[in-house]
Amino acid sequence: MPSFWYKRKALVANSIAMLIRCQKVVFPILTFLLTLSIFGCGAYFNTYYNAKKFFKEAEKKRLQQQKKSPSAKLSTKIPEYQKAIEKGSKVLQLYPRSRYVDDAIMIIGKSFYHQGEYLKAKRKFEELITLLPNSPFVPQAKLWLARSLIQLQEYEEAEEVLVAVLAEKTSSQIAGEAQMLLGKMFFQRRLYQRAIQEFSGVIRTHGRGSMKAQAQFHIGECYWEIGEYAKAANAFLKVQKYNPDFELQYESQLRYGQALRYLKKYDQATEVFSRLMDKFSSNQHQLATLRLEVAGCLADQGKLNEAILALENIIKDFPKTAAAAEAYYRLGEIFLYSYGQFDEARKNLHAVKKEYASSDFSKPATELTKSIDEVLKLRRQLKKYEADLLLLTTTQPDTTDTVKVEKETKSVGSPVFEPPITPVADTTSQRKMSNSRATQLLDEDVNLRSQPKSSVSVPQDPQKLRRLYVQDRLKLAELFLFRFSMPDSALGQYEKLYNQFPDDSIAAQSLYAIAYVNENYLGNTSVA
């Protein structure tokens, strides 16, 4: 065989040997690079996946809160939002060129928003819009930017963003959401007519069925705030036309019934509430709310005994709930404003916070209880002033009588329980009343006997006593007028002062107050 073939064979053998040696070095390198690439992708995907998972868990908790207490302020302390922010931030820091960057920014921004960190949320949405203008998330980011601006009360900038979205060629869904946000912003600013225009635009142009139902509901809310209850009732009724979901179906019908109640169409309202009770009987919260509305209709019609029974049954059937707390509050109002039974009113109002501490009625019940205590304290003190003056005029017959002592009615409040004042004549026999009669005067009112005795010291000077008496009587009148909205009861106090001091400067002040109450609260200009 020629040497040429031997040389060629040797060259091939050497080449094969070299390839084998190279493979031992190159293959591990290629394998390492491939593995690194695979694990790198997996690492940033896992980080993004965890961010998305925490965000979904947080959203689930938020929606559960919202469903449980629709009217309550939602808690911003949902820990999963913070975890979503941390994982999303890790994606941006470690993998800034990954394809999940815009997703991560949206997760972070929305998490900040639901935490109440609106300025941080605003910056994130601006970051996405500016740095990733071609991202498919930009239209959504603009809507969330507008939401953040509204929460920051930067209304003009929010309006500019939303109007720009409506001017762009975008999907009907995005346009509908933009116009809905405009309507909500105007509603928040109490620009109800402009809000109605935007919500009507959603129904005409952009909205799908569910969005149209929401817009129609918001129109009803606008008319409600304006005080046009007939239009509100009609708007709430129309919500059913757009096939609302189960929750909105209930809420719109509830508001329809409430509007009918404001229009004093009590039979129709009760019928609506009863129909809803049949339909939503499995939901205890909704059932209790509807029963409260029925009790309210009874009270509005003056069927007080039936209303009291209905409220007591709510307390029994739904113990330790927001509905039971509200029932106690409504009972307090009935006993206070309709019967003038301050002690019974106080007892029910005091029970509100004990029944359900986080009730929306806890604070107003506490404030009303304090006002009742103030009234009772003033009445006790006025009784004591009258008794002391009586003692002074009895033991010092030569002292000029400075106040006509008269027996107060047993209850104080609205005209239902406070009859016109008839002063007792100032006679000689009255001056000679015994000390036991003066003591009896202090104990005539059952309500007052149940209250602790006043610790205020009373001077033994008729002129000082009179000043204190007039001062407290005026305070009592102001309490009735400004805190309890009981103009008739306030009027009774001013008339009492006028009748007791007809020749004094207090008479002129009382006459002015009488004219003011008649003109501004009772619409009685002829008396004024």
Backbone torsions as a table, in degrees:
resi	resn	phi	psi	omega
1	MET	NA	133.7	-178.2
2	PRO	-60.3	152.2	-179.9
3	SER	-63.3	-25.4	179.6
4	PHE	-56.9	-43.3	-178.2
5	TRP	-70.1	-34.9	176.8
6	TYR	-64.6	-41.5	179.7
7	LYS	-64.2	-41.9	-178.8
8	ARG	-65.7	-40.6	-179.9
9	LYS	-64.0	-40.0	179.2
10	ALA	-65.7	-38.6	179.8
11	LEU	-64.2	-43.7	178.9
12	VAL	-62.7	-42.8	-179.3
13	ALA	-62.7	-41.9	178.5
14	ASN	-63.9	-40.1	179.9
15	SER	-63.5	-43.3	179.3
16	ILE	-62.3	-42.5	179.9
17	ALA	-62.8	-40.2	179.2
18	MET	-64.2	-42.4	179.2
19	LEU	-61.5	-40.1	179.3
20	ILE	-63.5	-42.2	179.8
21	ARG	-65.6	-40.4	179.3
22	CYS	-65.3	-38.7	-177.8
23	GLN	-61.1	-36.9	-180.0
24	LYS	-63.0	-27.1	179.6
25	VAL	-93.1	-47.4	-172.9
26	VAL	-70.7	-41.4	-174.7
27	PHE	-59.2	-45.9	176.8
28	PRO	-60.8	-36.5	179.3
29	ILE	-64.1	-47.5	179.3
30	LEU	-62.1	-41.1	179.1
31	THR	-62.1	-42.3	-179.5
32	PHE	-63.4	-45.7	-179.2
33	LEU	-63.1	-41.6	179.2
34	LEU	-64.2	-43.5	179.5
35	THR	-63.3	-43.2	179.3
36	LEU	-59.7	-42.2	179.7
37	SER	-62.7	-45.2	-178.3
38	ILE	-63.9	-47.3	-177.7
39	PHE	-69.8	-31.3	176.8
40	GLY	-62.8	-47.3	177.7
41	CYS	-60.9	-43.4	-178.8
42	GLY	-64.0	-37.2	-177.5
43	ALA	-65.3	-48.7	-177.6
44	TYR	-72.8	-28.6	175.7
45	PHE	-67.2	-41.5	179.0
46	ASN	-62.4	-39.7	178.7
47	THR	-63.6	-45.6	177.7
48	TYR	-63.7	-41.5	-179.5
49	TYR	-59.6	-42.1	179.5
50	ASN	-66.1	-39.0	177.1
51	ALA	-60.7	-45.2	-179.8
52	LYS	-65.7	-38.8	-179.4
53	LYS	-63.9	-45.9	179.8
54	PHE	-64.3	-37.6	179.7
55	PHE	-64.5	-42.8	179.0
56	LYS	-63.1	-40.2	178.5
57	GLU	-64.0	-40.9	178.9
58	ALA	-64.5	-42.9	179.2
59	GLU	-62.4	-38.8	179.1
60	LYS	-62.0	-44.2	179.0
61	LYS	-65.2	-41.1	-179.6
62	ARG	-62.7	-44.4	-179.8
63	LEU	-67.0	-33.7	176.4
64	GLN	-65.7	-41.8	175.6
65	GLN	-59.3	-45.6	-177.7
66	GLN	-63.1	-40.1	-179.3
67	LYS	-69.8	-37.5	-178.2
68	LYS	-69.4	-42.8	-179.2
69	SER	-134.6	82.6	-175.4
70	PRO	-59.1	-35.0	-175.5
71	SER	-88.9	-12.4	-176.3
72	ALA	-80.1	154.5	176.4
73	LYS	-73.3	128.4	-175.9
74	LEU	-72.3	144.3	177.9
75	SER	-74.2	136.8	176.5
76	THR	-92.9	-0.1	-177.2
77	LYS	-94.7	65.4	174.0
78	ILE	-107.3	108.6	-170.4
79	PRO	-60.5	-27.1	-178.0
80	GLU	-64.1	-27.3	177.0
81	TYR	-64.2	-42.4	179.4
82	GLN	-65.0	-39.1	177.7
83	LYS	-64.9	-38.2	177.6
84	ALA	-64.5	-39.5	178.1
85	ILE	-62.9	-44.8	-178.6
86	GLU	-63.4	-44.9	179.9
87	LYS	-68.4	-40.8	178.4
88	GLY	-63.9	-39.4	178.5
89	SER	-64.9	-33.7	178.5
90	LYS	-65.9	-37.5	176.4
91	VAL	-60.4	-44.5	-178.0
92	LEU	-67.7	-37.3	-177.0
93	GLN	-74.6	-45.0	-172.7
94	LEU	-92.0	-26.5	-175.8
95	TYR	-133.4	62.1	-173.7
96	PRO	-66.0	-14.5	-178.8
97	ARG	-109.8	11.2	-179.7
98	SER	-73.7	162.2	-177.5
99	ARG	-79.1	0.4	179.8
100	TYR	-102.4	10.2	-176.3
101	VAL	-62.1	-48.2	-177.9
102	ASP	-65.7	-37.1	175.2
103	ASP	-59.4	-44.9	-177.6
104	ALA	-63.6	-41.4	179.0
105	ILE	-61.9	-42.1	178.9
106	MET	-63.1	-42.2	178.9
107	ILE	-61.7	-45.1	-179.8
108	ILE	-63.2	-47.0	-178.4
109	GLY	-60.6	-47.2	-179.2
110	LYS	-67.5	-34.1	177.4
111	SER	-66.1	-43.9	175.6
112	PHE	-58.5	-42.6	-178.7
113	TYR	-59.5	-48.0	-177.5
114	HIS	-73.3	-15.8	173.0
115	GLN	-83.8	-6.7	-176.7
116	GLY	85.5	8.6	178.2
117	GLU	-91.4	73.2	-169.4
118	TYR	-71.5	-33.1	178.9
119	LEU	-67.2	-42.9	177.3
120	LYS	-64.8	-39.1	178.1
121	ALA	-62.8	-45.3	179.7
122	LYS	-55.9	-45.3	-178.1
123	ARG	-63.3	-38.4	-179.9
124	LYS	-66.0	-43.9	-179.4
125	PHE	-68.1	-36.5	175.6
126	GLU	-64.7	-37.7	178.5
127	GLU	-60.6	-45.9	-179.5
128	LEU	-65.0	-45.8	-177.5
129	ILE	-62.9	-38.7	-176.0
130	THR	-79.4	-46.9	-172.9
131	LEU	-85.7	-24.9	-178.4
132	LEU	-128.4	63.5	-174.4
133	PRO	-63.4	-20.4	-179.3
134	ASN	-95.2	2.9	-179.5
135	SER	-66.7	141.7	176.5
136	PRO	-67.2	-11.3	-179.9
137	PHE	-86.4	-5.1	-175.6
138	VAL	-58.1	-47.7	178.9
139	PRO	-57.5	-43.0	177.6
140	GLN	-65.8	-39.0	179.7
141	ALA	-61.6	-36.6	178.3
142	LYS	-65.6	-39.2	177.3
143	LEU	-64.5	-42.5	-179.9
144	TRP	-71.0	-31.7	173.9
145	LEU	-62.3	-44.0	178.5
146	ALA	-62.3	-41.9	177.7
147	ARG	-59.0	-43.7	-179.5
148	SER	-64.3	-41.7	179.1
149	LEU	-63.9	-38.7	178.2
150	ILE	-63.1	-43.1	179.0
151	GLN	-65.6	-30.4	177.3
152	LEU	-83.3	0.9	-179.4
153	GLN	62.3	28.2	173.4
154	GLU	-94.3	70.7	-167.6
155	TYR	-68.7	-40.1	-177.9
156	GLU	-63.6	-43.3	179.5
157	GLU	-66.0	-39.2	178.3
158	ALA	-62.9	-42.1	179.5
159	GLU	-63.3	-40.2	178.3
160	GLU	-60.5	-44.4	-179.7
161	VAL	-61.6	-46.1	-175.8
162	LEU	-70.7	-39.2	177.6
163	VAL	-64.1	-38.1	177.9
164	ALA	-64.5	-39.4	177.7
165	VAL	-62.2	-43.2	180.0
166	LEU	-65.1	-29.1	-179.4
167	ALA	-79.7	-19.5	-179.4
168	GLU	-79.1	160.8	173.6
169	LYS	-82.7	97.7	-176.6
170	THR	-133.7	175.1	-177.7
171	SER	-69.7	157.2	178.5
172	SER	-61.4	-34.1	179.8
173	GLN	-64.0	-47.8	-179.9
174	ILE	-64.0	-44.3	179.6
175	ALA	-61.7	-41.8	178.9
176	GLY	-62.8	-42.7	178.9
177	GLU	-65.2	-38.2	179.4
178	ALA	-63.4	-45.6	-180.0
179	GLN	-68.7	-34.5	176.1
180	MET	-63.1	-42.1	178.4
181	LEU	-64.2	-38.2	175.6
182	LEU	-59.1	-46.0	178.9
183	GLY	-60.6	-44.0	-179.9
184	LYS	-65.2	-36.7	178.6
185	MET	-64.7	-44.3	178.4
186	PHE	-65.4	-35.5	177.0
187	PHE	-63.2	-44.5	179.5
188	GLN	-61.2	-32.6	-180.0
189	ARG	-88.6	5.1	179.4
190	ARG	64.8	25.5	174.0
191	LEU	-95.5	73.3	-166.7
192	TYR	-68.3	-35.5	-180.0
193	GLN	-66.5	-41.3	177.2
194	ARG	-66.2	-36.6	177.0
195	ALA	-62.6	-43.1	178.9
196	ILE	-59.7	-40.3	179.2
197	GLN	-60.7	-44.5	-178.1
198	GLU	-68.4	-43.6	179.3
199	PHE	-64.4	-36.8	177.0
200	SER	-65.4	-35.6	176.9
201	GLY	-63.9	-37.9	176.8
202	VAL	-60.1	-44.4	-178.5
203	ILE	-66.2	-41.4	-176.3
204	ARG	-72.3	-41.0	-163.7
205	THR	-113.8	-54.0	-163.7
206	HIS	-104.3	-31.0	-165.0
207	GLY	-72.8	147.5	166.8
208	ARG	-85.8	-176.6	-177.2
209	GLY	-55.3	-53.0	-177.0
210	SER	-65.9	-37.9	179.7
211	MET	-69.3	-37.5	177.1
212	LYS	-63.5	-39.3	178.7
213	ALA	-62.5	-42.9	178.8
214	GLN	-64.9	-42.8	179.5
215	ALA	-62.4	-41.8	179.0
216	GLN	-63.4	-38.9	177.6
217	PHE	-62.7	-43.1	-180.0
218	HIS	-65.4	-32.3	175.3
219	ILE	-61.3	-43.0	176.4
220	GLY	-59.4	-41.4	178.8
221	GLU	-63.4	-38.5	178.4
222	CYS	-61.8	-48.8	179.4
223	TYR	-62.7	-34.6	177.9
224	TRP	-61.5	-46.4	-178.4
225	GLU	-65.8	-33.4	177.5
226	ILE	-71.1	-23.4	-177.4
227	GLY	94.2	11.5	177.8
228	GLU	-93.6	80.2	-170.2
229	TYR	-70.1	-29.3	177.7
230	ALA	-65.8	-44.2	178.0
231	LYS	-68.1	-35.7	177.6
232	ALA	-63.2	-44.7	179.5
233	ALA	-59.5	-44.0	-179.7
234	ASN	-64.4	-40.7	-179.7
235	ALA	-66.4	-43.5	179.0
236	PHE	-64.3	-37.4	179.5
237	LEU	-65.4	-35.3	-177.6
238	LYS	-69.0	-17.4	-179.4
239	VAL	-56.3	-36.1	-177.8
240	GLN	-61.1	-23.6	-178.9
241	LYS	-63.4	-25.4	-173.5
242	TYR	-105.8	23.7	176.2
243	ASN	49.9	62.7	-179.1
244	PRO	-67.9	160.8	175.0
245	ASP	-70.3	175.6	-171.9
246	PHE	-59.6	-43.5	-177.5
247	GLU	-66.4	-45.6	-178.9
248	LEU	-69.6	-30.8	175.9
249	GLN	-60.8	-45.4	178.4
250	TYR	-65.4	-49.5	-174.7
251	GLU	-62.2	-42.0	-178.9
252	SER	-68.1	-38.0	177.8
253	GLN	-70.0	-36.7	175.6
254	LEU	-60.4	-47.3	-179.5
255	ARG	-67.4	-32.4	174.9
256	TYR	-60.8	-47.1	178.2
257	GLY	-62.9	-39.7	179.2
258	GLN	-65.2	-37.9	177.1
259	ALA	-64.8	-41.0	176.4
260	LEU	-61.5	-37.7	178.4
261	ARG	-63.7	-42.4	177.9
262	TYR	-64.7	-29.0	177.3
263	LEU	-82.6	3.7	179.6
264	LYS	64.5	26.1	174.3
265	LYS	-95.4	69.7	-168.7
266	TYR	-66.1	-38.7	-179.5
267	ASP	-64.6	-43.4	178.8
268	GLN	-65.0	-42.5	-179.8
269	ALA	-62.1	-45.7	179.6
270	THR	-61.7	-36.7	178.2
271	GLU	-64.1	-42.3	178.0
272	VAL	-62.1	-46.9	-179.1
273	PHE	-63.6	-39.8	-179.8
274	SER	-65.6	-40.1	179.0
275	ARG	-64.1	-40.2	178.2
276	LEU	-66.9	-36.0	178.5
277	MET	-61.6	-38.2	177.8
278	ASP	-66.4	-37.8	-174.3
279	LYS	-79.8	-33.3	-174.6
280	PHE	-116.2	33.2	-175.2
281	SER	-65.6	-21.9	-177.7
282	SER	-78.5	-17.7	-179.9
283	ASN	-96.7	109.1	-174.1
284	GLN	-65.1	-37.9	179.3
285	HIS	-63.2	-47.6	-180.0
286	GLN	-66.3	-39.6	179.8
287	LEU	-62.5	-44.0	179.4
288	ALA	-64.3	-40.6	178.3
289	THR	-60.9	-43.6	-179.5
290	LEU	-65.8	-38.5	178.4
291	ARG	-67.3	-33.5	174.3
292	LEU	-62.9	-39.4	178.9
293	GLU	-65.4	-41.1	178.0
294	VAL	-62.6	-43.2	177.2
295	ALA	-61.6	-37.6	177.5
296	GLY	-63.7	-40.3	176.7
297	CYS	-61.1	-41.1	178.9
298	LEU	-63.2	-44.9	-179.9
299	ALA	-64.5	-41.5	179.8
300	ASP	-61.7	-31.5	-179.9
301	GLN	-83.7	-1.9	-178.6
302	GLY	84.4	8.8	177.5
303	LYS	-86.8	69.9	-168.2
304	LEU	-69.4	-39.9	179.5
305	ASN	-62.3	-41.3	178.2
306	GLU	-67.1	-38.9	179.4
307	ALA	-64.6	-43.6	179.3
308	ILE	-61.3	-44.6	179.2
309	LEU	-62.0	-42.9	179.8
310	ALA	-62.3	-41.7	-179.8
311	LEU	-69.0	-39.7	177.8
312	GLU	-63.9	-35.7	177.9
313	ASN	-68.6	-34.7	176.6
314	ILE	-63.6	-43.3	178.6
315	ILE	-61.1	-39.4	-179.1
316	LYS	-71.6	-40.7	-174.2
317	ASP	-82.8	-24.1	-177.4
318	PHE	-128.9	60.3	-175.3
319	PRO	-65.1	147.4	175.9
320	LYS	58.4	37.7	177.6
321	THR	-123.8	168.6	176.7
322	ALA	-61.7	-34.9	179.9
323	ALA	-65.3	-41.5	178.8
324	ALA	-64.9	-40.1	177.9
325	ALA	-62.4	-43.1	177.9
326	GLU	-64.7	-37.1	178.6
327	ALA	-61.4	-42.2	176.1
328	TYR	-60.5	-41.9	-179.8
329	TYR	-63.3	-43.9	179.8
330	ARG	-64.5	-37.0	175.3
331	LEU	-62.3	-43.1	177.6
332	GLY	-57.9	-42.2	178.8
333	GLU	-63.2	-43.0	-179.4
334	ILE	-62.0	-48.5	-178.5
335	PHE	-66.6	-31.0	-179.4
336	LEU	-77.3	-56.3	-170.2
337	TYR	-86.6	-28.3	-177.4
338	SER	-96.5	-36.2	-178.0
339	TYR	-108.8	-19.0	-178.1
340	GLY	69.5	22.5	179.1
341	GLN	-90.2	88.5	-173.4
342	PHE	-62.6	-38.1	-178.7
343	ASP	-67.0	-42.6	179.1
344	GLU	-68.1	-38.5	177.2
345	ALA	-62.0	-45.2	-178.9
346	ARG	-61.5	-41.3	-179.0
347	LYS	-61.0	-44.7	-179.2
348	ASN	-70.9	-39.9	179.1
349	LEU	-65.8	-37.2	179.2
350	HIS	-65.3	-26.7	-177.7
351	ALA	-78.5	-14.4	-174.9
352	VAL	-59.0	-54.2	-176.4
353	LYS	-66.8	-36.0	178.6
354	LYS	-65.2	-35.2	-177.2
355	GLU	-71.8	-42.5	-177.8
356	TYR	-157.6	97.4	-169.5
357	ALA	-58.8	-35.8	-176.6
358	SER	-88.9	14.0	179.0
359	SER	-62.3	145.2	175.1
360	ASP	-63.0	-17.6	-176.6
361	PHE	-95.5	-1.8	-178.6
362	SER	-63.0	-48.1	-177.7
363	LYS	-66.6	-50.9	178.3
364	PRO	-61.5	-32.4	178.1
365	ALA	-66.0	-41.9	178.4
366	THR	-63.3	-43.4	179.9
367	GLU	-64.7	-41.1	179.8
368	LEU	-67.2	-37.4	177.4
369	THR	-62.5	-41.9	178.0
370	LYS	-61.6	-40.4	179.0
371	SER	-65.8	-39.7	177.3
372	ILE	-62.7	-43.7	178.3
373	ASP	-60.4	-36.9	178.9
374	GLU	-65.7	-41.2	177.5
375	VAL	-62.0	-47.4	-178.5
376	LEU	-63.3	-38.1	178.0
377	LYS	-64.7	-44.3	179.0
378	LEU	-63.2	-40.9	-179.4
379	ARG	-66.1	-39.0	175.9
380	ARG	-61.3	-43.9	-177.1
381	GLN	-67.8	-39.3	178.2
382	LEU	-63.3	-40.2	176.3
383	LYS	-59.9	-42.6	-177.9
384	LYS	-67.4	-41.2	177.3
385	TYR	-58.8	-45.8	-178.6
386	GLU	-62.9	-42.0	179.9
387	ALA	-65.9	-41.3	179.8
388	ASP	-66.7	-40.0	176.8
389	LEU	-63.5	-37.6	178.5
390	LEU	-64.4	-41.6	178.1
391	LEU	-64.0	-41.3	179.9
392	LEU	-63.1	-44.3	-178.9
393	THR	-71.5	-22.8	178.0
394	THR	-79.0	-43.7	-177.7
395	THR	-83.7	-19.3	177.8
396	GLN	-124.9	76.8	-173.9
397	PRO	-61.2	-21.0	-179.0
398	ASP	-85.0	-8.0	-179.4
399	THR	-71.8	135.7	178.7
400	THR	-65.5	131.4	-179.8
401	ASP	-70.0	125.0	-175.8
402	THR	-107.8	-8.0	177.8
403	VAL	-151.1	138.6	175.7
404	LYS	-81.3	112.8	-179.0
405	VAL	-78.5	127.2	-178.7
406	GLU	-137.4	154.8	179.9
407	LYS	-79.9	121.8	179.0
408	GLU	-77.4	155.0	174.2
409	THR	-66.5	157.7	-173.8
410	LYS	-70.3	-23.8	-179.0
411	SER	-129.2	152.3	179.1
412	VAL	-125.0	141.0	178.4
413	GLY	156.5	-135.5	-175.5
414	SER	-75.5	169.6	-178.1
415	PRO	-61.3	-15.5	178.8
416	VAL	-61.0	-34.4	-174.2
417	PHE	-125.6	5.4	176.5
418	GLU	-120.6	101.6	-179.8
419	PRO	-73.1	167.2	178.2
420	PRO	-56.1	146.1	-177.4
421	ILE	-80.0	131.6	173.6
422	THR	-122.7	103.3	-176.4
423	PRO	-62.3	146.5	175.9
424	VAL	-80.4	136.1	-178.6
425	ALA	-62.7	145.0	-179.6
426	ASP	-91.4	92.1	-174.4
427	THR	-111.2	165.8	178.6
428	THR	-64.0	-41.2	179.5
429	SER	-62.1	-31.8	178.7
430	GLN	-66.9	-37.4	179.4
431	ARG	-65.1	-24.9	-175.9
432	LYS	-93.9	14.3	178.1
433	MET	-61.8	145.4	-177.1
434	SER	-76.6	166.6	177.2
435	ASN	-61.9	-33.6	179.6
436	SER	-63.8	-35.0	177.2
437	ARG	-66.3	-39.4	178.5
438	ALA	-64.4	-40.4	177.2
439	THR	-64.9	-39.9	178.8
440	GLN	-61.3	-37.3	-179.0
441	LEU	-59.2	-34.9	-179.8
442	LEU	-67.3	-27.7	-172.4
443	ASP	-106.7	13.7	-175.7
444	GLU	-68.7	-35.9	-174.6
445	ASP	-88.6	122.5	-179.1
446	VAL	-61.4	-39.6	-179.6
447	ASN	-59.9	-42.1	-175.0
448	LEU	-69.6	-34.3	-179.0
449	ARG	-64.1	-28.2	-178.1
450	SER	-80.3	-10.0	-177.8
451	GLN	-93.7	153.8	177.2
452	PRO	-64.9	146.7	-178.7
453	LYS	-68.2	146.4	-178.6
454	SER	-70.7	143.6	179.0
455	SER	-98.8	2.5	-177.8
456	VAL	-70.9	128.9	177.5
457	SER	-80.8	139.0	-177.0
458	VAL	-108.3	123.3	179.4
459	PRO	-67.5	150.2	-178.8
460	GLN	-92.6	38.3	178.1
461	ASP	-119.4	118.3	-177.0
462	PRO	-55.0	-38.3	-178.6
463	GLN	-67.2	-42.3	177.5
464	LYS	-66.0	-40.6	177.7
465	LEU	-59.8	-42.3	-178.9
466	ARG	-63.5	-42.8	179.4
467	ARG	-60.2	-45.3	179.3
468	LEU	-64.1	-40.1	179.6
469	TYR	-61.5	-49.0	-179.6
470	VAL	-63.1	-43.0	-179.2
471	GLN	-59.5	-46.2	-178.5
472	ASP	-72.6	-33.0	177.1
473	ARG	-64.6	-39.4	177.4
474	LEU	-66.9	-39.4	177.1
475	LYS	-60.7	-41.7	179.9
476	LEU	-63.3	-42.2	178.4
477	ALA	-61.1	-42.7	-179.7
478	GLU	-66.7	-36.7	175.7
479	LEU	-59.6	-48.5	179.8
480	PHE	-60.6	-39.8	-174.1
481	LEU	-76.6	-48.7	-169.4
482	PHE	-95.8	-30.6	-178.1
483	ARG	-96.6	-34.7	-176.7
484	PHE	-104.4	-6.5	-176.7
485	SER	52.4	48.6	178.2
486	MET	-116.6	76.2	-176.4
487	PRO	-61.5	-35.6	-179.8
488	ASP	-64.2	-39.7	179.2
489	SER	-68.9	-39.5	175.7
490	ALA	-61.7	-42.6	178.8
491	LEU	-58.2	-40.9	179.0
492	GLY	-60.1	-37.9	179.5
493	GLN	-69.4	-41.7	178.7
494	TYR	-65.7	-40.4	178.3
495	GLU	-64.5	-36.4	178.2
496	LYS	-60.9	-46.5	179.5
497	LEU	-63.7	-41.5	180.0
498	TYR	-62.3	-43.5	-178.8
499	ASN	-69.6	-31.1	-178.9
500	GLN	-79.7	-29.3	-177.0
501	PHE	-129.0	60.9	-175.1
502	PRO	-65.6	-24.1	-176.5
503	ASP	-105.3	15.6	-175.4
504	ASP	-113.3	164.1	178.7
505	SER	-63.4	-24.4	178.6
506	ILE	-63.5	-25.1	179.6
507	ALA	-63.1	-42.1	179.6
508	ALA	-65.2	-41.6	178.2
509	GLN	-63.3	-40.7	179.6
510	SER	-65.7	-41.4	179.3
511	LEU	-62.2	-40.9	178.3
512	TYR	-62.2	-44.5	179.5
513	ALA	-63.4	-40.1	178.5
514	ILE	-61.2	-44.7	179.3
515	ALA	-64.5	-40.8	-179.3
516	TYR	-62.5	-46.8	-179.3
517	VAL	-64.1	-44.3	-179.5
518	ASN	-61.4	-42.2	-175.7
519	GLU	-76.8	-45.3	-170.8
520	ASN	-91.9	-20.5	-177.0
521	TYR	-115.9	-33.5	-176.5
522	LEU	-106.3	-6.3	179.5
523	GLY	64.8	23.7	-177.7
524	ASN	-100.5	82.2	-175.8
525	THR	-73.4	-22.9	-178.6
526	SER	-65.7	-37.4	178.0
527	VAL	-72.0	-40.3	-179.9
528	ALA	-63.1	NA	NA
